[in-house]
Amino acid sequence: MATDRCLSADPIQAETVSAPRAGFSESYLRRSASEDLQNLRLKRHKRNDETSRSQSFYFVDSNSSSREKRAHVMRHHVQEKRKQQRHSHSRHGSERKVNGMFPYLPWEQRQAELPETADGQPLDLVPSRRRVSTPLLSSPDAKSTTSTARSKSDASDSAYVPSPATILDASRKDPFESLPITSPADMELADYWTNKLTYWSGQNKYLKECAFKTAMNHPLTFQAAILSYCARWKAELYGHSNSREIEYHLSNAAKGVEDAVSGRIKIDGDSLAMALAGQALHEDRFGSKEKARGHEEHAIQILRTRPRTSGLAEVFLHYTRYVMMPRPRQTPARWEDGQEWLVTFLRAAEGLMRSHNDEKYLASVPQRRTAFKMESPLFSLLSSGPRPSRVPEDCRVYVVRNVPTQEITRTAALIYITAALWDYQDSPSKTARFLVYLNNLVKRHELDRYPACESFIWHLLEENCDIDLKDPERGWSTGELLKIHKGLRPDLRFQYNETLFSFLMLAEPLRGVDSFEAEIFSTSRVTEVDV
């Protein structure tokens, strides 16, 4: 009997098997021991069944290798684990939302402050703007108000599902939130700048990318120079006045500039100047030219009074000043408006042409003879045309209208190059290196094949040349002459450009400087008599 009771390794409960009592027969004791052994076996079998039911079995191809079988089983195992984790997240997700925490989102949930309606509700600018968020430019004393508003919004919006513009997925254009934007509507405006906005000369992608990346240095700059411009351009493009979206960006940009000037937000001088230049550009195109002039003067004051450094913010300001158009004059410009400087510049260019058009000089600088000839890369870029547009028909709706940017920037390039050659007139070495630099620049960016004077003047202003060829003042003086040039009649502007380009080609113009001066003087005299 002792042997039978030790057949199982499981412990035997004391209440189940007790010591034999006096008076029991031997047959009763044997029957009792047999029942105890059977009960123990039933318990073990039940325990094994529960263990087998908790396990998962995966069917594999018997023809597969051992490695493939293990991989198949492991893959199913990982899928089961993920299902369990998702189930756990969905069970506790409401608690995390109430607390304002998203453990599975490693970045801060950026939010934008929207204008409110009369009843205090946030104004929905576009249908895709799903929730209220923090302002782009928040001052220190506004942090407490923002945090309170955010907590109220989180508590009342427990059913909110993050939109594709706030989660990291493969379809996002900005997966790492590098752009200072807060909504899908802002992403659409940024896309207008990078992929749709174009001139008749083409997309000028290098120019747009440089401005875009520089504006990303500060949210105020990005909103004033990129988002505000594209919001106003988009409204004009589709022929409607989306005043709420435009007002949102304009008011935020104006308040940001005001806070920056008063010191309530931190911003460097270059970023602030670029924000003002951006405001000047879209005011000149779509708003008030008086406001544009005020923004331009403010930006000039910032950059001219800071320590001398040349950066892309200054290039952007120069370019903005070049392509801005003055209000049409009721009467022709007078001689006192600075037109004598145009004549003085032409006479200097004529004297430079005569000194360069010398066999001895051309022997020391052979590039000067051929740099602007008809077969050179610079000729196709700087000549007067005609210039058929390469913009596809279906994209011409996005072309900037009513601004002759190509002709304006061509004039700016002619003035800039002539001024540079004047600066190098005593150094044949500098003249030769500058001409080589110009030809390489045009070929590198294929401006001879796809002429775009807008991009060309941008490259010139960047001054990616030898350090002894650089002169930051050249961009400013070019802008001043160009401003006077814009005040001329269209026929005089054309005559001025053709005369200047003839001097660069080392050729005598059809109508010389004396003819141009006489035409301007006669126009000014007629204006004075009429007055």
C-alpha positions in Angstrom: 0.0 0.0 0.0 2.8 2.4 0.7 4.2 1.6 -2.7 0.9 2.5 -4.4 0.7 5.8 -2.5 4.1 6.9 -3.8 3.3 6.4 -7.5 2.6 10.1 -7.9 5.2 12.8 -7.4 2.5 15.4 -6.5 2.1 16.1 -2.8 -0.7 14.3 -1.1 -3.1 16.5 0.9 -3.5 15.5 4.5 -7.3 15.7 4.4 -7.5 13.4 1.4 -5.4 10.5 2.7 -5.4 10.0 6.4 -3.9 7.3 8.6 -5.8 4.0 8.7 -8.3 4.0 11.5 -8.9 1.0 13.7 -11.9 -1.0 12.7 -11.6 -0.6 8.9 -11.2 -3.7 6.9 -8.3 -4.2 4.6 -10.5 -4.3 1.5 -12.0 -0.9 2.4 -8.5 0.6 2.8 -7.4 -0.8 -0.6 -10.5 0.7 -2.3 -9.9 4.1 -0.6 -6.3 4.2 -1.8 -7.3 3.4 -5.3 -9.8 6.2 -5.4 -7.2 8.7 -4.1 -4.8 7.7 -6.8 -7.5 8.1 -9.5 -8.4 11.6 -8.2 -4.8 12.7 -8.4 -4.4 11.5 -12.0 -7.6 13.4 -12.9 -6.3 16.6 -11.4 -3.0 16.3 -13.3 -4.8 15.7 -16.6 -7.1 18.8 -16.0 -4.0 21.0 -15.3 -2.3 19.8 -18.5 -5.5 20.6 -20.5 -5.6 24.2 -19.2 -1.9 24.7 -20.1 -2.4 23.4 -23.7 -5.5 25.7 -24.2 -3.4 28.8 -23.2 -0.8 28.0 -25.8 -1.0 29.1 -29.5 -0.1 26.8 -32.3 0.9 28.0 -35.8 0.7 25.8 -38.8 3.8 25.7 -41.0 4.7 24.2 -44.3 6.3 20.9 -43.7 8.5 21.4 -46.7 10.0 24.6 -45.2 13.4 24.6 -43.7 13.8 24.8 -39.9 14.8 28.5 -40.2 11.7 29.4 -42.2 9.5 27.5 -39.7 11.0 29.5 -36.8 10.6 32.8 -38.7 6.9 32.0 -39.5 6.2 31.2 -35.8 8.0 34.3 -34.6 6.1 36.5 -37.0 2.8 35.3 -35.7 4.0 35.7 -32.2 4.9 39.3 -32.7 1.5 40.0 -34.3 -0.2 38.6 -31.3 1.8 40.7 -29.0 1.0 43.9 -31.0 -2.7 43.0 -30.8 -2.5 42.7 -27.0 -0.7 46.1 -26.8 -3.2 47.9 -29.0 -6.0 46.4 -26.8 -4.3 47.7 -23.7 -3.8 51.2 -25.3 -7.5 51.4 -26.3 -8.5 50.4 -22.8 -6.5 53.1 -21.1 -6.5 55.7 -23.9 -9.3 57.8 -22.4 -7.3 58.3 -19.2 -4.2 59.4 -21.1 -6.3 61.9 -23.1 -7.9 63.5 -20.1 -4.5 64.0 -18.6 -3.3 65.6 -21.8 -0.6 63.0 -22.3 0.2 60.9 -25.4 3.0 58.5 -24.5 3.0 57.1 -28.1 3.7 60.6 -29.5 7.3 61.6 -28.7 7.0 65.2 -29.8 5.0 68.1 -28.3 1.6 68.6 -29.7 2.0 72.1 -31.3 -1.1 74.2 -31.4 -2.0 77.6 -32.9 -4.1 80.4 -31.5 -6.9 81.3 -33.7 -9.0 84.5 -33.7 -12.4 84.3 -31.9 -15.8 85.1 -33.1 -18.2 87.5 -31.3 -19.5 84.7 -29.0 -16.0 83.8 -27.9 -15.7 80.6 -30.0 -12.5 80.0 -32.0 -12.8 81.1 -35.6 -12.4 78.1 -38.0 -10.4 79.6 -40.9 -10.5 76.4 -42.9 -12.4 73.1 -42.5 -9.1 71.2 -41.9 -8.1 73.3 -38.9 -9.3 70.8 -36.3 -8.4 72.3 -32.9 -7.0 75.3 -31.1 -3.3 75.5 -30.6 -0.5 77.7 -29.2 0.4 80.9 -31.0 3.4 81.0 -33.3 4.9 83.9 -31.4 3.9 83.9 -27.8 5.2 86.5 -25.3 6.3 85.4 -21.8 3.2 87.0 -20.1 0.9 85.0 -22.4 2.1 81.6 -21.3 -0.3 81.2 -18.4 -3.3 82.2 -20.5 -2.3 79.7 -23.2 -1.8 76.8 -20.8 -5.2 77.5 -19.2 -6.9 77.6 -22.6 -5.1 74.4 -23.6 -6.2 72.5 -20.6 -9.9 73.5 -21.2 -9.6 72.5 -24.8 -8.1 69.1 -23.9 -10.8 68.4 -21.3 -13.6 69.2 -23.7 -12.2 67.5 -26.8 -11.7 63.9 -25.6 -12.9 62.5 -28.9 -10.3 64.3 -31.0 -8.3 62.2 -33.4 -5.0 63.6 -34.6 -5.0 64.6 -38.3 -2.3 63.5 -40.7 -0.7 66.9 -40.2 0.1 66.1 -36.6 1.2 62.5 -36.7 4.3 60.9 -38.2 3.6 58.9 -41.3 5.0 58.3 -44.7 2.6 60.6 -46.4 3.6 63.7 -44.6 5.6 66.3 -46.4 7.2 67.5 -43.1 7.5 64.3 -41.0 9.9 65.8 -38.5 8.0 69.1 -38.0 10.9 71.3 -39.3 8.5 73.8 -40.7 7.0 76.5 -38.5 3.4 75.7 -39.4 0.4 74.7 -37.4 -2.2 73.4 -39.8 -2.8 71.6 -43.1 -3.9 75.0 -44.5 -0.4 76.4 -43.7 1.1 73.3 -45.4 -1.0 74.1 -48.5 0.3 77.7 -48.6 3.9 76.5 -48.2 3.3 74.1 -51.1 2.1 77.0 -53.2 5.5 78.7 -52.6 7.7 75.7 -53.4 5.8 74.0 -56.2 3.4 76.4 -57.9 4.5 80.1 -57.7 6.3 80.9 -60.9 7.5 83.7 -63.2 7.3 83.7 -67.0 11.0 82.7 -67.0 10.1 79.6 -65.0 10.0 78.3 -61.4 13.4 79.8 -60.4 13.6 77.0 -57.8 17.0 78.0 -56.4 15.7 81.5 -55.6 12.5 80.2 -54.0 14.3 77.5 -52.0 16.9 80.0 -50.6 14.2 82.4 -49.5 12.1 79.5 -48.0 15.0 78.0 -46.0 16.1 81.4 -44.7 12.5 82.2 -43.6 12.4 79.0 -41.6 14.9 80.4 -39.1 12.1 82.1 -37.2 8.3 81.6 -37.2 7.6 85.3 -37.6 9.8 85.5 -40.7 8.1 82.4 -42.2 4.6 83.8 -41.6 5.4 87.3 -42.8 7.4 86.4 -45.9 6.0 83.0 -47.0 2.5 82.3 -45.6 1.1 85.9 -45.8 2.4 86.3 -49.4 0.9 83.0 -50.5 -2.4 83.6 -48.7 -2.9 86.9 -50.6 -1.6 85.4 -53.9 -3.9 82.5 -53.6 -6.9 84.7 -53.1 -6.0 86.7 -56.2 -5.3 83.5 -58.1 -8.8 82.1 -57.6 -10.5 85.5 -57.8 -12.0 85.4 -54.3 -11.3 87.4 -51.1 -10.5 84.9 -48.4 -10.4 87.7 -45.9 -10.4 85.5 -42.8 -7.3 83.5 -43.8 -5.5 86.6 -45.0 -6.4 88.6 -41.9 -5.3 85.8 -39.7 -1.7 85.8 -41.2 -1.5 89.5 -41.6 -2.6 90.3 -38.1 -0.3 87.7 -36.6 2.7 88.9 -38.6 1.9 92.6 -37.7 1.7 91.7 -34.0 4.8 89.7 -34.2 6.8 92.6 -35.7 5.4 94.9 -33.0 6.4 92.5 -30.3 9.8 92.0 -31.8 10.5 95.7 -32.0 9.4 96.2 -28.4 11.5 93.3 -27.2 8.7 91.0 -26.1 9.9 88.2 -28.3 13.5 87.3 -29.2 14.5 87.5 -32.9 17.8 88.4 -34.6 18.1 91.5 -36.8 18.4 89.5 -40.1 15.2 87.5 -39.4 13.3 90.7 -38.5 14.5 92.5 -41.6 13.5 89.6 -43.8 10.0 89.6 -42.2 9.7 93.3 -43.0 10.9 92.7 -46.5 8.3 90.0 -47.0 5.6 92.3 -45.8 6.8 95.0 -48.2 6.7 92.6 -51.1 3.1 91.4 -50.6 1.9 94.8 -49.7 3.4 96.1 -53.0 1.8 93.4 -55.0 -1.6 93.0 -53.3 -2.1 95.9 -50.9 -0.9 99.4 -50.1 2.2 100.7 -51.7 2.5 103.3 -48.9 2.7 100.5 -46.3 5.1 98.6 -48.6 7.4 101.7 -48.6 7.2 101.9 -44.7 8.2 98.2 -44.3 11.0 98.6 -46.8 12.5 101.6 -45.0 12.3 99.8 -41.7 14.1 96.8 -43.0 16.8 99.0 -44.6 17.3 100.8 -41.3 17.8 97.5 -39.5 20.4 96.1 -41.9 22.3 99.3 -42.5 22.8 100.0 -38.8 23.9 96.5 -37.8 27.5 95.2 -37.9 28.6 94.5 -41.5 27.7 91.0 -42.4 26.3 89.8 -45.7 23.6 87.1 -45.5 20.6 85.8 -47.4 18.3 88.1 -45.5 20.1 91.0 -47.1 20.0 89.3 -50.5 16.2 88.9 -50.0 15.8 92.6 -49.1 17.8 93.6 -52.2 15.8 91.4 -54.5 12.5 92.6 -52.9 13.5 96.2 -53.5 14.5 95.5 -57.1 11.2 93.8 -58.1 8.9 96.3 -56.2 7.2 98.7 -58.6 6.4 102.3 -57.8 3.0 103.8 -58.2 2.5 105.0 -61.7 3.3 108.7 -62.1 0.8 111.2 -63.1 3.6 113.2 -64.8 7.0 112.2 -66.1 9.9 112.3 -63.7 11.8 115.5 -63.4 15.5 116.1 -63.7 15.6 116.9 -60.0 14.5 113.3 -59.2 18.0 112.0 -59.7 18.0 111.3 -63.4 21.4 113.0 -63.7 22.9 109.9 -61.9 21.7 107.7 -64.7 23.5 109.9 -67.3 26.6 110.0 -65.1 26.6 106.2 -64.9 26.2 105.9 -68.6 29.1 108.2 -69.3 31.3 106.2 -66.8 30.3 103.0 -68.7 31.2 104.6 -72.0 34.6 105.6 -70.7 35.2 102.1 -69.3 34.3 100.6 -72.7 36.8 102.8 -74.5 39.6 101.8 -72.1 38.8 98.1 -72.4 38.5 98.2 -76.1 42.2 98.4 -76.5 44.4 95.7 -78.0 47.0 96.0 -75.2 44.3 95.6 -72.5 42.5 92.8 -74.4 45.8 91.0 -74.7 46.1 90.9 -70.9 42.4 90.1 -70.4 41.3 88.0 -73.4 38.0 87.2 -71.6 36.8 90.8 -72.0 36.6 90.5 -75.8 34.3 87.5 -75.9 32.4 87.6 -72.5 29.3 89.4 -73.9 29.5 88.5 -77.6 26.6 86.8 -79.3 28.0 83.3 -78.9 28.7 83.7 -75.2 26.4 82.3 -72.4 25.9 85.8 -71.0 24.5 87.1 -74.3 21.5 84.9 -74.3 20.8 85.8 -70.7 21.3 89.6 -70.9 20.1 90.4 -74.4 16.8 92.1 -74.9 15.0 89.1 -76.3 12.6 87.9 -77.6 12.1 85.5 -74.6 9.4 82.9 -75.2 8.2 81.4 -71.9 9.0 77.8 -71.1 6.2 77.6 -68.5 3.8 74.8 -69.5 0.3 75.9 -70.6 -1.4 74.2 -67.6 1.0 76.0 -65.2 0.7 79.5 -66.6 -2.2 80.2 -64.2 0.4 80.4 -61.4 2.6 83.0 -63.2 3.0 86.3 -61.2 1.0 88.9 -63.2 1.4 92.6 -63.9 5.1 92.8 -62.8 7.8 92.8 -65.4 10.3 91.0 -63.2 12.4 89.7 -66.0 13.1 93.1 -67.5 13.6 94.7 -64.1 16.1 92.1 -63.0 17.9 92.3 -66.4 18.4 96.0 -65.8 19.7 95.3 -62.3 22.2 92.7 -63.6 23.4 95.2 -66.3 24.0 97.9 -63.7 25.6 95.5 -61.2 28.1 94.0 -63.7 29.0 97.5 -65.1 29.6 98.7 -61.5 31.8 95.7 -60.8 33.9 96.2 -63.9 34.3 99.9 -62.9 35.6 98.8 -59.5 38.1 96.4 -61.1 39.3 98.8 -63.9 42.8 99.2 -62.3 43.2 95.4 -61.9 43.2 93.2 -65.1 43.5 90.2 -62.9 40.3 91.0 -61.0 38.5 91.8 -64.2 39.5 88.4 -65.7 38.5 86.4 -62.6 35.2 88.2 -62.4 34.3 87.4 -66.0 35.3 83.8 -65.6 33.1 83.7 -62.4 30.1 85.1 -64.4 30.5 82.5 -67.2 30.9 79.6 -64.7 27.9 80.9 -62.8 25.6 80.9 -65.8 26.8 77.5 -67.0 26.5 75.9 -63.6 22.9 76.9 -63.2 22.1 76.4 -66.9 20.9 80.0 -67.2 22.2 80.1 -70.8 19.8 77.3 -71.7 16.9 78.5 -69.5 17.4 82.3 -69.2 16.0 83.7 -66.0 17.4 87.1 -64.9 15.5 86.7 -61.6 17.8 83.9 -60.6 20.8 85.5 -62.1 20.6 88.7 -60.1 20.0 86.6 -56.9 23.3 84.7 -57.6 25.1 88.0 -58.2 23.9 89.4 -54.9 25.0 86.2 -53.1 28.6 87.0 -54.1 29.9 83.4 -54.1 33.2 84.6 -55.6 36.7 85.4 -54.5 36.8 87.5 -51.4 38.7 90.4 -53.1 35.9 90.6 -55.7 33.1 91.1 -53.1 31.6 94.5 -52.3 28.5 94.6 -50.1 27.8 98.2 -51.1 27.3 97.2 -54.7 23.9 95.8 -54.1 22.7 99.0 -52.4 24.0 101.3 -55.1 22.4 99.1 -57.8 19.1 99.4 -56.0 19.3 103.2 -55.9 20.0 103.5 -59.6 17.3 101.0 -60.4 14.7 103.0 -58.4 15.5 106.1 -60.6 15.4 103.9 -63.7 11.8 102.8 -62.9 10.7 106.4 -63.0 11.5 106.7 -66.7 9.2 106.3 -69.6 9.1 102.7 -71.0 10.9 103.8 -74.2 13.6 105.5 -72.3 14.1 102.5 -70.0 14.6 100.3 -73.1 17.0 102.8 -74.6 19.0 102.9 -71.4 19.3 99.1 -71.2 20.4 98.8 -74.8 23.0 101.5 -74.4 24.4 99.8 -71.3 24.5 96.4 -72.9 26.3 97.8 -76.0 29.1 99.1 -73.8 29.5 95.7 -72.2 29.7 94.2 -75.7 32.5 96.8 -76.5 30.3 98.2 -79.3 29.0 101.7 -80.0 25.2 102.0 -79.3 22.8 103.0 -82.0 21.8 106.1 -80.0 24.5 107.4 -77.7 24.6 109.0 -74.2 24.1 112.4 -75.6 20.8 111.4 -77.3 19.6 109.8 -74.0 20.5 112.9 -72.0 18.8 115.2 -74.5 15.6 113.1 -74.4 15.5 113.2 -70.6 16.2 116.9 -70.4 13.5 117.7 -73.0 11.0 115.6 -71.1 11.9 117.4 -67.8 11.6 120.8 -69.4 8.2 120.0 -70.8 7.0 118.9 -67.4 8.2 122.1 -65.7 6.4 124.3 -68.3 3.2 122.3 -67.8 3.4 122.8 -64.1 
